[in-house]
Amino acid sequence: MSVVIILILASLAVGLGFVGAFVWCVRSGQYEDTTTPSLRILSDEPPPKTGKSKKTLK
Amino acid sequence: MSQVVLELQIAPAGTPHAVASCFHCGEPCPDRAFVADGRSFCCFGCQTVFSLLRENGLDHFYQLQSAPGTRVRSTAAPAAKWKFLDDPVVQERLYDFADATQARVTLHLPAIHCVACVWLLENLFQLHPGIGKTRVNFTRREAAITFVPAKIKFSELAALLASIGYEPQLTLGETEHVPASPLRQKAWLQIGLAAFGFGNIMLLSLPFYFGLDSLNGPWFRALAGWLNLAMALPVVTFSASDFWRAAWLGLRQRTLTLEVPIAMGLAAIYLSSIFQVATHRGPGYCDSLTGLIFFLLCGRLFQKKTYDRMTFDRDYKGFFPLSVTRKTADGEESVAISRLRTGDRLLLRHGELLPADARLVAGAACVDYSFVTGEAEPVACAPDSHLYAGGRQVGGAIEVETVKPVAQSYLASLWNNEAFRKPRDLDLNSLTNRYSRQFTKLVGGAALGAAAFWLFREPAKSLPAFTSVLIVACPCALALAAPLTHGTVQRLLARRRIFLRNALVVERLAAVDAIVLDKTGTLTTPDERGVQFQGPALSAAERDWISSLARHSTHPNSLRIAPALGAAALPVADFQETPGGGIAGQIAGHRLCLGSPAWVRSRCNPAGSPSWPVPEPAAALSVLVAVNGRVRGGFALENSLRPEVEQLIARLGARYELALLSGDNGRETARFDKLFGGRAVLKFNQSPADKLQFIRDLQQRGRTVMMVGDGLNDAGALQQADVGVAVVEAVGAFSPASDVILDAAELTRLPRVLEFSRSATRIVRAGFLISALYNLIGVSIAAAGLLQPMVCAILMPISSASVVFFACSATTWTARRMDLLGGPLPAAA
């Protein structure tokens, strides 16, 4: 029956990993704005027209 | 294009013409003077933006959305307007962050409205080498821009944004804005942790539900028990921390708020779980405990929903600009309002706002106080007269000398009233709290009674019975009924562009029994329906000429006259605009003048030519029109009632005590007396302080008052009233502090909103009844000492879930029945 303990520990480790990821993602401000990313994904990168020279402006 | 020209030539006068719409902003192009790359534009500004974007390879902007731009006024603000942004003091207040090489600033850009806007602003770096990364927050209409001040000054950045149609809104209030994000982060962390605890504890508890623990033996039961307790610990301490704090506060103030029985229940469940696990009596109730906290937090999240773009706490600072033009010995400079001193000479141009009480020095002042006093007509002021802060200059430029600091002006003094110091959201007398007082006494009585009963019969069962009653009666369902119902009401109304400050407002809305209405801007509106022509009737062709000419100006009077005369847009040649005077142009071979009576008579009406005799006094006619050197007639511009106001007043009057307060003079008394059917109190010439006092008097007579207003002149009354409703023309535009922000187009729905809120209160009561029934059953089982963990684990989630379901579905159903169900949530929310 001790195999149950391994399973429990494994599942807890996974769960805690997700809690850690959640805490990180709240702290980094990902829950501040939930609308703009959904709009941003709609606009693909435009096809390059004016050449690569503009890239250097960054 | 040639087809359009042809149509314009052959179409008979008086019918609407086919007009090309601007490729940049989508507005109609009245004449075809602005064409670039085979596309037509409404104005030079739009054409310039198009060329600029095209040169920089940003024309993807136009593929994301058709006509995505906003109209750029060709009289765009000169770069000098932004000079004050180079002042280090101003920069320090506006920058989020700055070091030697770069700076970051978050600017409010109200023009952001579509996908293309987000894309263009985030590709701003392609327009100027000094600009780095830009991040747009769509809901807040904000852009965080990183730039290199050595390459592009802050003022140049602002001017660049303005030149492409995204003029930053820099009001005095903006600089004092503090984002409240840490609090929101905490709420998310609390709810996330509760969800984690709830899910995992349920998993570990599954064997107990099905009696499988017999397979694993007692050691498994102990292990699972202790693990559950460990996982529940952060949920009880961190996630539920606000309930503990609120309960403690409530006890210290000697009131039994709803949090008191909740905290009692939580403590009882956790302590008895520890007791059970430690004494090997059972697995404890950690599953129910964490589930309960999770549901409670969800309910709270529902109630605490806020609208990012809505600001319910604005004062005059949100209305004032950040800078004004100051006259100095060697010319003009732009100066931040915070650095304004008494005795400064200021220059105000058309449409600019006076930030402090001042004395008129030079120029023809015609001040529009409509936002401050509610007086509809602009007031002409004599030289040397006193001008009040908040007035807007109409016409030419004037020069004034400030006589008081900004914070002590007539307008700002309203905010010193005590009405602005009362906290709005602390409501100890809410429906839930009234019920919970009775509830707490009942439950406490039942728990003590059960304990006493078993003490004599079977002392060993006494303590378990006591805790069982507390556990089962934990008013989870009670705590959920009101937040969920009111939260749903708030959410549904937001789709109708009626925004409530918070869910508590619903309860106060339901209690309203007197309604006070403001006149100017609330019941009436300056639109084209109030335009009346006086003089010999205009022919269809003449109407088209005048409307085409008026369409070329952005003066408020032109904006009203043009649509009143039809949609014609004929080409205008030789267009001239005289600020403070009027406009003139050549249309279809005729010379037209439109402007103030004095200007039209002197400029366009040579002495001796036959004219329409202008009645004396001419003051009633704001605008004269002359055709080919003859005065043709005049326009009287009155404020017209909003559509369906008659029905609105009839419906409200049937149930509520009504009153009308206006800062305007009493010339329209008869009209409004008829409108209100003699039932209402009508008061004119009311100062902002008078309005506040009127509401206070009503409240002292025991009335629950709703104030409906729009301007800063209503700010005091809105604050004093039990429910303040601010009517706005555009959602997101300035509105004074209030509880409800209502889109002007939805004003006629007000009676329905009130009815809806009363229904919501009935739904909450029904929710209480349901939860009371569950409690009655649960408590009687618990008091009998028969409660099995299994029954407890099932009963508690079911009671919560059924109340949640009932509250949401009953509210939505009521909204549908009242036809208040709107489309999807607008982007504004």
Interface residues (C-beta under 8 A of the other chain):
Chain A: M1 V4 I5 I8 S11 L12 G15 F18 V19 F22 V23 V26 R27 G29 Y31 E32 D33 T35 T36 L39 R40 L42 S43 P46 P48 K49 T50 K54 L57 K58
Chain B: N56 G57 D59 H60 Q63 L64 V115 A116 V118 W119 E122 F125 Q126 H128 P129 G132 V136 N137 F138 T139 R140 S181 R184 Q185 W188 L189 G192 L193 F196 G199 N200 L203 L204 L215 N216 G217 F220 L223 L227 A827
